[in-house]
Amino acid sequence: MEKKRILVVDDEQDLCEILQYNLSAAGFEADTVYSAEEAQKKDIRSYDLLLLDIMLPGISGFELAKQIKSRKETAKIPIIFLTAKDNEEDTLQGFNLGADDYVTKPFSVREVIARVKAVLTRISDKEADSSDSISYKGLTINLKQKSVTADGEDVSLTRTEFGLLYLLMSHPGQVFSRQQLLEKVWPKNVIVTDRTVDVNMARMRKKLGTYASCIVARQGFGYCLE
């Protein structure tokens, strides 16, 4: 199972190191930055959750959260605020900005890990309940029926082609390298090469007709749904 990626944004370096160590020990992939400005340089879309301090130097945690939630490509990424501020007004402001949880300092690391797991489980369950189909313009994937339609017409895809299209449509705008596509779509015990990805992509795009142009190859990087 692919590790969930967590970004810790806090100006306390020692705390960041403690959280990074314990998150890694708990099975997560954790990165740390010490300011909102550093976080803005990261590809926020690549993270599954943010642990975000409110009292940051420069841009505040509240302002960074507002920016993240205002962008379509990052709006659904869950945020847990870490803060020494525990008054009701600040708590309400955090939740009004779309925060998924709020942990007051000082806290136990075990509590933070538990909160992270709870939020990710809740998000995963919600997505499972609401993701019977994914649509992009006139292109639709029905997950229960394992079917694809383009402008209402059935598109016959192989299991692998279906997996590739589903992955790209689930993350519009995100570029996946050939290695990532191999790891996410092909069975673990099957040995295939990067060329196999290109062949399956070409075959899938041919079947998509006018929607083939939506699947874009980024030379030297990989593929994305644009």
C-alpha positions in Angstrom: 0.0 0.0 0.0 1.3 3.4 -0.9 2.3 5.6 2.0 0.2 8.7 2.7 2.2 11.9 2.5 2.1 14.4 5.3 3.5 18.0 5.2 4.3 19.5 8.6 4.5 23.3 8.6 5.8 24.7 11.9 8.5 27.2 12.8 9.7 25.0 15.7 12.4 22.9 14.2 12.7 20.5 17.1 8.9 19.8 17.0 9.1 19.3 13.2 11.9 16.7 13.7 9.9 14.9 16.4 6.8 14.8 14.3 8.6 13.7 11.2 10.3 10.9 13.0 7.1 9.6 14.6 5.0 10.0 11.5 7.6 8.0 9.6 7.6 5.3 12.3 3.8 5.2 12.0 4.0 4.4 8.3 3.7 7.8 6.8 6.0 9.8 4.5 6.6 13.1 6.2 8.2 16.3 5.0 8.7 19.4 7.1 9.0 23.2 6.4 9.4 26.0 8.8 7.2 28.7 7.2 4.2 29.2 4.9 6.5 30.7 2.3 8.5 27.4 2.2 5.3 25.4 2.0 4.2 27.5 -1.0 7.2 26.2 -2.9 6.1 22.6 -2.4 3.7 20.8 -4.6 0.8 20.8 -2.1 -1.2 18.6 -4.5 1.2 15.7 -3.8 0.3 15.6 0.0 -2.6 13.7 1.6 -2.7 15.9 4.7 -1.2 19.1 6.2 -0.2 19.6 9.9 -0.2 23.4 10.0 0.9 25.7 12.8 -1.1 29.0 13.0 1.5 31.3 14.5 4.0 31.3 11.7 6.5 34.0 10.9 5.4 36.0 7.8 2.3 34.4 6.3 0.1 32.9 9.0 -1.2 29.4 9.1 -4.7 30.8 8.7 -3.7 32.7 5.5 -2.0 29.7 4.1 -5.0 27.5 4.8 -7.2 30.1 3.0 -5.0 30.0 0.0 -5.0 26.2 -0.1 -8.7 25.9 0.3 -9.4 28.5 -2.4 -7.7 26.5 -5.1 -9.6 23.8 -6.8 -6.6 21.4 -7.1 -5.8 21.6 -3.4 -9.2 22.5 -1.7 -9.9 18.9 -0.7 -6.6 18.3 1.1 -7.3 17.9 4.8 -5.7 20.3 7.3 -5.1 19.8 11.0 -4.1 23.0 12.8 -1.4 22.8 15.4 -1.4 25.8 17.7 -0.8 27.2 21.2 -3.9 29.4 20.7 -6.9 27.6 22.3 -9.6 30.3 22.6 -12.9 29.6 21.0 -12.7 32.4 18.4 -9.5 31.0 16.9 -10.9 27.5 16.9 -14.0 28.6 15.1 -11.9 30.6 12.6 -9.9 27.5 11.9 -12.9 25.3 11.2 -14.5 28.1 9.1 -11.5 28.0 6.9 -12.1 24.3 6.3 -9.8 22.7 8.9 -10.5 19.0 9.6 -9.2 19.1 13.1 -7.5 21.3 15.7 -4.8 20.2 18.2 -3.6 22.5 20.9 0.0 22.7 22.1 1.5 21.2 24.1 0.2 17.9 22.8 1.3 14.2 22.9 2.7 12.9 19.6 0.5 9.8 20.0 -2.5 12.1 20.0 -1.4 13.8 16.8 -0.8 10.5 15.0 -4.2 9.3 16.1 -5.8 12.5 14.8 -4.0 12.1 11.5 -5.2 8.5 11.1 -8.8 9.5 12.0 -9.0 12.3 9.5 -7.5 10.2 6.7 -9.9 7.4 7.4 -12.8 9.7 7.5 -11.8 11.3 4.2 -11.2 7.9 2.6 -14.6 6.6 3.7 -16.3 9.8 2.4 -14.6 9.4 -1.0 -15.5 5.8 -1.2 -19.2 6.7 -0.6 -19.2 9.5 -3.2 -16.9 8.2 -6.0 -19.1 5.8 -8.0 -18.3 7.8 -11.0 -15.8 10.4 -12.2 -16.4 12.7 -15.1 -14.3 15.1 -17.2 -16.2 17.0 -19.8 -18.1 14.3 -21.7 -15.8 11.5 -20.5 -17.2 9.4 -17.6 -15.9 6.4 -15.6 -18.3 4.4 -13.6 -16.4 2.5 -10.9 -19.1 0.1 -9.9 -19.8 -1.0 -13.5 -16.2 -0.7 -14.5 -17.3 1.1 -17.6 -16.2 4.2 -19.6 -18.3 6.4 -21.8 -17.4 9.3 -24.1 -20.3 11.6 -24.9 -22.6 8.8 -24.0 -21.0 6.2 -26.2 -19.4 3.1 -24.6 -15.6 2.9 -24.7 -14.2 -0.6 -24.4 -11.0 -0.5 -22.4 -8.8 -3.3 -21.0 -8.3 -3.6 -17.2 -4.9 -1.9 -17.5 -6.2 0.9 -19.7 -9.1 1.4 -17.3 -6.7 1.7 -14.4 -4.6 4.2 -16.2 -7.5 6.4 -17.2 -9.0 6.2 -13.7 -5.7 7.3 -12.1 -5.3 10.3 -14.4 -9.0 11.4 -14.1 -8.8 11.1 -10.3 -5.9 13.5 -10.2 -6.4 16.1 -13.0 -3.4 18.2 -13.7 -1.0 15.9 -11.8 1.9 14.4 -13.7 2.6 10.8 -13.1 6.0 9.4 -14.1 6.1 6.1 -15.9 7.5 4.4 -12.8 4.6 5.7 -10.7 2.1 4.5 -13.3 3.7 1.0 -13.2 3.6 0.9 -9.4 0.0 2.1 -9.2 -1.7 0.3 -12.1 0.2 -2.9 -12.8 0.3 -5.9 -10.4 3.3 -6.1 -8.1 4.4 -9.5 -9.4 4.4 -8.5 -13.0 7.7 -7.3 -14.6 7.1 -4.6 -17.2 9.1 -1.8 -18.7 8.5 2.0 -19.3 7.8 1.1 -22.9 4.7 -0.9 -21.8 3.2 2.3 -20.3 3.7 4.1 -23.6 2.1 1.3 -25.6 -1.0 1.1 -23.3 -1.3 4.9 -23.2 -1.3 5.1 -27.0 -3.8 2.3 -27.3 -6.1 3.9 -24.7 -5.9 7.4 -26.3 -6.8 5.9 -29.7 -10.0 4.5 -28.1 -10.9 7.8 -26.5 -11.3 9.6 -29.9 -11.7 13.3 -29.5 -10.8 13.0 -25.8 -7.3 11.6 -26.6 -5.9 15.1 -26.5 -6.8 15.4 -22.8 -4.1 12.8 -22.0 -0.9 14.7 -22.3 2.7 13.4 -22.3 5.2 15.6 -20.5 8.5 14.8 -22.2 11.0 13.7 -19.6 8.3 13.6 -16.8 5.3 11.4 -17.6 1.6 11.7 -18.3 -1.3 13.8 -17.0 -4.9 14.6 -17.7 -4.9 18.2 -18.8 
